[in-house]
Amino acid sequence: VESCCIGVGSAQVMLKAVLPDPIFSIRCVDEMEIATQSDLDSAQRALAEVLPQKAPKALELLQALPPPSEGELADLKAKELSCILSGDTAVEVLRDTKRDFMVFSLRVRRPEDVIDAPTMLELQQVLSGIYSNEAFRMGAEYAVRSTGPEQAHGGFAGTAKQPAALGDEVGLFRGPDGQQMNACLPLYISAAHFARVRVQIKPILGYFFTLDPLGYKGDQTIALYGILGSMLCFHAGVGPGGGKRDFCGAWAHWVVEDFTRLCAGIRPIALEYLEKGGFGGTPRGDLLDDFLRSPEGRTKERVTSLSVVIGWAASVAAEPSKQFYMAFVEELWRRNFTSLHKGQPREPILEVLERLLYGACAEGAASGEEALNVDHLAKNRAAKDREFAQWACYLRGECPKKMAEEMRRKYGSGARAGPEVEGLASTDTAYSPRTLLAYEDAPAYFDEVVEAELAKIRHQNAFAAALYEGRPFGEGFTGSEKRLMLIQALQFVGNDVVNEAVEKGRYLDTFSYLTSMHDPEHGRTAESCICGQLHERFEQHRKEKFSAYVEQRNALRTAQRILVQAVLTGKLDGVSVIAEGTSWACCPLETARRLQEAVGEEAFAKIELLMNGTWGHVYRESDKPNRHGHCNSNPNEQLVVKF
């Protein structure tokens, strides 16, 4: 850029050369016509040259920062921190530059969703070694030029729903542990070091998440705590090695501790963003306080990733309490069950909830069949059976005209016309509601159900199990607490379901009710309060299904009382209705057994006594004897049996 002289009228004006504003450079790139790969590479190089941290305002702030004290420099010298690429020590970086700082390297996978949802970024590994930011940036630029951006930093690999694996050869360069890295984050190290990081944190996060220093948004500040949460889980014993402690040792402990201090220093920026309604759309204060206060602060709309909660709690040095463990684990279970049952019907969930509420009696009881004991219903009287026999003749058109007119007058017409069946069940009198069980009523059964359900999501619960001493697996909670937490997690499976429940105030805080609600004499316990609404909904639904079941049962019972006798005897009250009144003497044994089950043993025995007729060889209707002298009036006793 050179100065130039222009003429204004008769005067000459010298224009001093000034570097273009970063926004102007971006607009120039935006207006570029990109038609070939070469045009795209040129645009990417132009964007890479835009360094917001070098803007005048940032430079002025960096220049105004006080120099590190001799005590700080002495402490840094004792730590012997130096850049692996350039060899510069942390003391030299702080003393000889105004904007450079120290970073540590990571391997991450950036799905496309990370642009709008930074918490979707997946931390795969924390690598060994520290670097100066300038040296790391120069190494990254060389890798992008020599191998291309996709091979260097991996670009945006797939989406959160359809992830794409990051190739083993993808990376900027290899560190001292031989692993490829594709990202870095700053360290805290000292107050003076953090001061220069604080000034440049927005472009740092913008590039870390979106590969664009101008891609910063406030959500990235919150997502930084998710990175810390993942690092804490890795360090506790969960990592890429399938549960092995791949990120451990003194160096790993130091990095986690130092990065925790950095996140604590960034917290005022995060709080300011939360107070403005960022990260969820609702203004709020401390994220951890909001998470513990009520279920509303735990939904996925308010906290998109539970790793953020882990990192935030560590940054404020909050000692995990019983309340925190219960709230965190319950929400963890709810989210994992939501993923497990996504796109699936809710019936299996409802069946498990009924078993958790009513114990073993809930097995197969959803339709309400167990509330109706059909075997003890009264049988029709003989006079009533005669009424049905006459009604059958009327329907078949076999009644005399006078009797048909009487039937029409007595029973009317339509689908429900006919004699009234005796002994049918009534919805109001026969329905038997279920009793909500306490944990102490069937502890072994409830423990078995809880363990079976948690086994389905054990793999998903493992990421924080080592950090929180097995609590995501249910360890550290009593059987009664686990049962209530699982009931809460299952009944609010699904983000839409939990949002509606929170809005209507139906999602009660488990810990609050367990600690404050204990009045068994008046029926006010945590179980009755938390499970009461669910119990009422189940019973209402069950009673509706029971009504339909009673109608079906009554219709079946009516048909059984009419048809079984007709099928076996061929008659109803002496009137032939089937097979010209011939009894079914050769009824197969299995069919007879099933008919007996339909009407009961006593009724079947009475029907058997009504069966009569002739079984065996059929002679001519004319009663003319055959050559052996046998006919209908003189049958062969060896071929024909009368009963």
PyMOL commands that set and color helices and strands:
alter all, ss='L'
color gray80, all
select helices_A, chain A and resi 22-30+37-48+52-54+56-64+70-79+90-96+112-115+118-120+133-147+149-153+191-210+219-236+250-275+287-293+295-298+306-315+322-340+347-362+369-371+374-376+382-396+401-411+427-430+439-441+443-456+458-464+471-473+479-491+495-504+510-516+520-522+526-569+579-581+589-599+601-610
alter helices_A, ss='H'
color red, helices_A
select strands_A, chain A and resi 4-8+11-15+102-109+122-132+173-174+180-181+183-186+518-519+524-525+571-572+575-576+614-616+640-642
alter strands_A, ss='S'
color yellow, strands_A
deselect
rebuild
show_as cartoon
